[in-house]
Structure formats: C-alpha cells, structure tokens
Amino acid sequence: MSKLLELDHVTKLYPVGGLFSRQSIKAVNDVSFSLDADKPEIFAIVGESGSGKSTMAKMMLGNEVPNSGRLVFDGTDISTIRNRSQREAFMARVQPVFQNPFEAFNPLTRVDAYLFGTAHRFAGANNQAEKERVCDEALQRVGLSMAEIKGRFSHELSGGQLQRVAVARALIPSPKLIVADEPVSMVDASLRMSIVNLFRSLRDELKVSIIYITHDLATAYYISDRVIIMQKGVVIESGDARAVLDNPTHPYSIALKNAVLPPDPRAASAAIRLRSAAAAG
Amino acid sequence: MTEVLDFKPAVTQAQDVLTIRDLKAYYVNDMFGVRREVRAVDGISLTVRRNEVYGIAGESSSGKTSLIKTLAGAIRPPMRVVDGSVNFSFGDTHIDVYAEPEKMKAARWQNLSYIMQGSMSVLNPVRRIKHAFNDFAFRHMGLDRRAFRQRVESHLQKLGLDPNVLEAFPHQLSGGMRQRVTIALATVCEPEFIIADEPTTALDVLVQQDVLGLLKEVQARLGSSVVFVTHDMSVHAAITDRLAIMYAGRLAEEGPTQAMFDNPQHPYTAHLIASLPRIGDVSTRKSLAGKPPSLANPPSGCRFHPRCPIAIDRCSKEVPEMLPSAIGGRVACFRAGEVAVK
C-alpha cells in the first residue's frame, strides 16, 4: 500500500541562548508515523503548547526543514523541493488551515481575493467567471456560497464563517492532505462543532486526509481516527484514537485526559477539587 | 458558635452585592449626520449575591464584555449608558455607579477588582512585576512601602507563587504563572467583588484547571462574589454557582448552573450544552445554522428566532420577557422548557 505521507525519525532543533552559551532544544524529537494513500483519515496530534505540534505542522507544510530524518509526501522527500514549480505542485496537494482566521486574513483585503488568487494559481481559472465558479463550488462544500462572501472583509464575517472560508480556500486545489493547526481554538464554542463536523464530511465525501493539531482532547476524540500525544517533542502515546483516549497509559496522557473539563457541573467541580488537592499535597 | 456565625452570617449570605436594573448601554456613532447605534447591552436586569460565582456565557459579539465594562463603570465613548442603573452595596456603602463616579473611584480595586483576559498585555513587558503591584494596589492599601511589600509577598505565597516573581519581567514567566500574577494582583486588596473576563481562555488545559482551582479557592477564602465571563460552557460547569446566558445583548436564561445543565429551558442554552463534545461519546453533535446577529441591526422579536429550531410566528413579532422558569431561574422564551437535550 502506498503512503500519502511518511515521517521517518524526524527531529527538529531550534538554537537558543546567546553567542557564548549556544544550546539547542529539540522541538520535535525522533517522530515517525505514516498516512496511507488509499484510506483517508483524520490524524490528530495532541499536546500542550511547547510540545512541538506546531513545528510538526510547519515541517509537513515544507516551511521548516528537519535537522535529521525524512518527510516523504507521495513518494518525494519534501526537503528536495528546490524551485517554484516543484513548490507549487506540492502546495496543490497539501494545504494549511491556521488557528486564528482573523489573523490569517488581512483585514484590509477582501476575503474573496484569497479565494480568487488560489483559484487562479492552482485550479487554472483564468477569467473572472471561471474563478467565481471554482470558488463557489468550494464554498458550497463548506456550507457557504459566493453570494455571501463576495466583496466582504474579514470583520464582516463571524469567526466560524471565516474559518469555513479558510477551509474552502484550502479545498480549491483539490488537495490530498489538509494540515489544520488548532483550527477551532479561536472559534466560539457554539460554532466549533460546525467546523469539526465539516472535517468529518471532508474525509468521508472528498476523501481528504486531515492532520488535526489540537490541545483539546474532547474534539480529538470526537473526530479523529488515529491520534498521537506529544510532550516536549516526543511522541509518548499513539494508536487508534478511541483506544488511546479511552485507556491512556502514559501519566502525561492521563493528566491531559483528566484536565478535560466534563460538561457536567458535578463532575467538573469534582475534577477541579481533585486537581487542587493533588497540587497542594 | 459565634465564630461560625461571624464567618458566614446568614443575612449577608443572601445579600445582593450588585443590582442591575434594565441596563441599556449602546455604542453610539454619530458621523456625518448619520446616527448608528450598536445595542451591546439592551435591557439587562440581574443581581449578584454575596459569596457566589456568577457566570456569564455567550458567543463573541453577544455583549458579554460590554456588560461587564458597564457594570465596572469602565466605559469610554463611543459607548454610552442610555438607561438603567448599576448599584453596588459593599457592607454599609451603597454606590450608584453612574450617579456617583467619585465613590466608585474610591471603591475600585479596594472593593471591586478586575482580572483581565490577556495576562501578557496587562503586565507591562518592560517593567518588573513589583511595579504592577505598586501601580495598581499601593494607594488603595494605606500601608507604608515595607508593610505593603510584606503583604504582597505573603499574598503571593498563599497563591503558590514564589515572592521572587516580583523581581521578574513578565516574559520570564510562563503563561500560567502570569495569569496567577494577574489573579494575585486582583485579589491582593481582598476585594468583595471580582470580575474575571475570560481568565483561562488563552491557557493550556492543564494550566487552566490549576487557575480555575486557584480562583475558586481565593473566592471561598475571601467570601467575595465573582462574575466570571467565558464562552466555554465546560468552564462554567466547573466553577459557577449561577449562570446567565447572553444572546445578542440580552439575557436568554439565568439560573442555578447545575439545574441549567440538567434541564435547560431556553433552546439556545440547550444547544450550547448539547454541542459540547465528551470523551467516550462519538455521536454526531449538531451545530446551529446561521451566524450571530449584528447588534447594529438585530432581528425583530426574540433575537434568537432566525436560528431557533422551535421558533413560532409569535417569536418574530413579540419580545419575550424574562419570566421565572421551572428550574428556579428566569428565562426569556415563549416556548420555554419545550426543548430537551438529547
């Protein structure tokens, strides 16, 4: 079975300190996993801030080069991308969705400009009518339409809508893989589920694989097929999402799971008391 | 026996610390002869009792922050209080926030404090933490420099912080420690009323739980009232005693937190609770269609009706009043109690 994405003992170091006390921290330390090309899935990377999950996203998007190890996407090593045409061919198959849609879209640029630009470059749409048709198609998939978005600025849309526009933009080149870095952490709780459900339908209907990077175990449990849990750059637990999250074995995964506040007042206040008692004792 | 009574007198227990009556605060924009009003707080009445954590939930742009700014008397143009009143009673002192601004100024930080959202943006990045304490709290405490420093240090220790943080710059502390510092800053004068605006939103899950535990502990020790604002319903479940749900500048429902989670009366509350993902449950969660209404041009009647799954004709024509609900709270809905959480 061919692999869509394969990470082979990937390590990324960042230098810290000054001229005389040069050290490096391992942001990502010896991580290996692979996604199958024939079986689209939602692959969750869970961890706190500083666990290296955003560095993973940057490497998978080709924005950072690992210090050792290889990232192979669809048979080609990402670090061998040299020129613009190779880069564009790669970008057409791997697309990002970022954390904060209000920062991802320039407030002074109309939102549709991003869609048209992507349609022009990656979908070969050369005239306005063609661009609009391509964009409308992508917007329909996320439950929006060109009529709602055309000529709007980012502040005129809600966070949930804007994040769906970001997903629609990522869909225009018909990618194989979407790397979503904390896509719902800045979206309101009531709109969060609309984004999460959207990822599910993309996997089922468009056969797109999704790397879902998050610190929220509850949504990871809800949508993902497989999960890896990272702490300080190291994968401490991995496997089938339900199996891992139902019975975590590593102390850190257990702590993370216990930190998820249950949506019930009795259980939640009990969890808080337990945590305070543990911290005090 | 008297000691116990001194600690929690039954009479003060039931006292209302904050009373808001029919408060209306609009952002008024008068430009080129065109008057535009954004009704961020539109006719809200509520009371906060002594020694309770009162939660305010709602989406962004539902007016949560405008409401707490208004009740803290911290509004700036273009925002204006159009109608209604905000009254605090701290022991024997009664303050009408908008009639007596001088009294309010004296009470601020002494009786009423504020924990702000972005701890990094609250603390000046080029000054040490001790300066923040001097700036905020020194003149309200009436102590000399040395006694003040001792008080601050012992207070930090109670919150599990090393007094050395006073000499640190904000960037040297982790996000969780910075948020603890802002909590310490807000509670050092032992205020009777604390407003917390999304204090845990930017924090990691593990740190979030610690900060919530700390806040609850401080609240219980001081016996103060906390108004806790966040859009995260599971945080409300963890910490609040009573909960108010805001939608488009108005209250949709208010009541005891436990009862509201068990048996929500308003369809919006029911939706918010039902959409929470839980570990161990993968059944599909429904999300609400549509988007939050614009406060400059809100829908007629009940503001939730365009997105409401059980709306009837009446909802688009008449504004529902806040009436007592079946679970001991208040609810503004013509079909209150008709929606069940699945």
HADDOCK unambig.tbl for C-alpha pairs under 7 A between the chains (distance, minus, plus):
assign (segid A and resid 48 and name CA) (segid B and resid 204 and name CA) 6.01 0.50 0.50
assign (segid A and resid 49 and name CA) (segid B and resid 204 and name CA) 6.79 0.50 0.50
assign (segid A and resid 158 and name CA) (segid B and resid 291 and name CA) 6.72 0.50 0.50
assign (segid A and resid 188 and name CA) (segid B and resid 59 and name CA) 5.91 0.50 0.50
assign (segid A and resid 188 and name CA) (segid B and resid 60 and name CA) 6.76 0.50 0.50
assign (segid A and resid 188 and name CA) (segid B and resid 231 and name CA) 6.78 0.50 0.50
assign (segid A and resid 189 and name CA) (segid B and resid 231 and name CA) 6.46 0.50 0.50
assign (segid A and resid 189 and name CA) (segid B and resid 232 and name CA) 6.17 0.50 0.50
assign (segid A and resid 190 and name CA) (segid B and resid 272 and name CA) 5.96 0.50 0.50
assign (segid A and resid 190 and name CA) (segid B and resid 275 and name CA) 6.97 0.50 0.50
assign (segid A and resid 190 and name CA) (segid B and resid 287 and name CA) 6.79 0.50 0.50
assign (segid A and resid 191 and name CA) (segid B and resid 287 and name CA) 6.52 0.50 0.50
assign (segid A and resid 193 and name CA) (segid B and resid 275 and name CA) 6.78 0.50 0.50
assign (segid A and resid 193 and name CA) (segid B and resid 285 and name CA) 6.81 0.50 0.50
assign (segid A and resid 193 and name CA) (segid B and resid 287 and name CA) 5.54 0.50 0.50
assign (segid A and resid 194 and name CA) (segid B and resid 287 and name CA) 5.21 0.50 0.50
assign (segid A and resid 218 and name CA) (segid B and resid 277 and name CA) 5.60 0.50 0.50
assign (segid A and resid 218 and name CA) (segid B and resid 278 and name CA) 5.53 0.50 0.50
assign (segid A and resid 218 and name CA) (segid B and resid 279 and name CA) 5.36 0.50 0.50
assign (segid A and resid 219 and name CA) (segid B and resid 277 and name CA) 6.08 0.50 0.50
assign (segid A and resid 221 and name CA) (segid B and resid 279 and name CA) 6.09 0.50 0.50
assign (segid A and resid 222 and name CA) (segid B and resid 277 and name CA) 6.62 0.50 0.50
assign (segid A and resid 222 and name CA) (segid B and resid 282 and name CA) 5.10 0.50 0.50
assign (segid A and resid 246 and name CA) (segid B and resid 280 and name CA) 6.80 0.50 0.50
assign (segid A and resid 256 and name CA) (segid B and resid 206 and name CA) 6.58 0.50 0.50
assign (segid A and resid 259 and name CA) (segid B and resid 205 and name CA) 5.88 0.50 0.50
assign (segid A and resid 259 and name CA) (segid B and resid 206 and name CA) 5.44 0.50 0.50
assign (segid A and resid 259 and name CA) (segid B and resid 209 and name CA) 6.46 0.50 0.50
assign (segid A and resid 260 and name CA) (segid B and resid 205 and name CA) 6.85 0.50 0.50
assign (segid A and resid 261 and name CA) (segid B and resid 234 and name CA) 5.74 0.50 0.50
assign (segid A and resid 261 and name CA) (segid B and resid 235 and name CA) 6.91 0.50 0.50
assign (segid A and resid 262 and name CA) (segid B and resid 234 and name CA) 6.31 0.50 0.50
assign (segid A and resid 262 and name CA) (segid B and resid 278 and name CA) 6.90 0.50 0.50
assign (segid A and resid 263 and name CA) (segid B and resid 234 and name CA) 4.75 0.50 0.50
assign (segid A and resid 263 and name CA) (segid B and resid 237 and name CA) 6.18 0.50 0.50
assign (segid A and resid 263 and name CA) (segid B and resid 276 and name CA) 6.75 0.50 0.50
assign (segid A and resid 264 and name CA) (segid B and resid 237 and name CA) 5.70 0.50 0.50
assign (segid A and resid 264 and name CA) (segid B and resid 261 and name CA) 6.66 0.50 0.50
assign (segid A and resid 265 and name CA) (segid B and resid 237 and name CA) 4.11 0.50 0.50
assign (segid A and resid 265 and name CA) (segid B and resid 238 and name CA) 5.44 0.50 0.50
assign (segid A and resid 265 and name CA) (segid B and resid 257 and name CA) 6.99 0.50 0.50
assign (segid A and resid 265 and name CA) (segid B and resid 258 and name CA) 5.61 0.50 0.50
assign (segid A and resid 268 and name CA) (segid B and resid 237 and name CA) 6.14 0.50 0.50
assign (segid A and resid 268 and name CA) (segid B and resid 238 and name CA) 4.44 0.50 0.50
assign (segid A and resid 269 and name CA) (segid B and resid 238 and name CA) 4.49 0.50 0.50
assign (segid A and resid 269 and name CA) (segid B and resid 239 and name CA) 6.33 0.50 0.50
assign (segid A and resid 272 and name CA) (segid B and resid 209 and name CA) 6.20 0.50 0.50
assign (segid A and resid 272 and name CA) (segid B and resid 213 and name CA) 5.56 0.50 0.50
assign (segid A and resid 272 and name CA) (segid B and resid 238 and name CA) 6.99 0.50 0.50
assign (segid A and resid 273 and name CA) (segid B and resid 213 and name CA) 6.74 0.50 0.50
assign (segid A and resid 275 and name CA) (segid B and resid 210 and name CA) 6.95 0.50 0.50
assign (segid A and resid 276 and name CA) (segid B and resid 210 and name CA) 6.62 0.50 0.50
assign (segid A and resid 276 and name CA) (segid B and resid 213 and name CA) 5.74 0.50 0.50
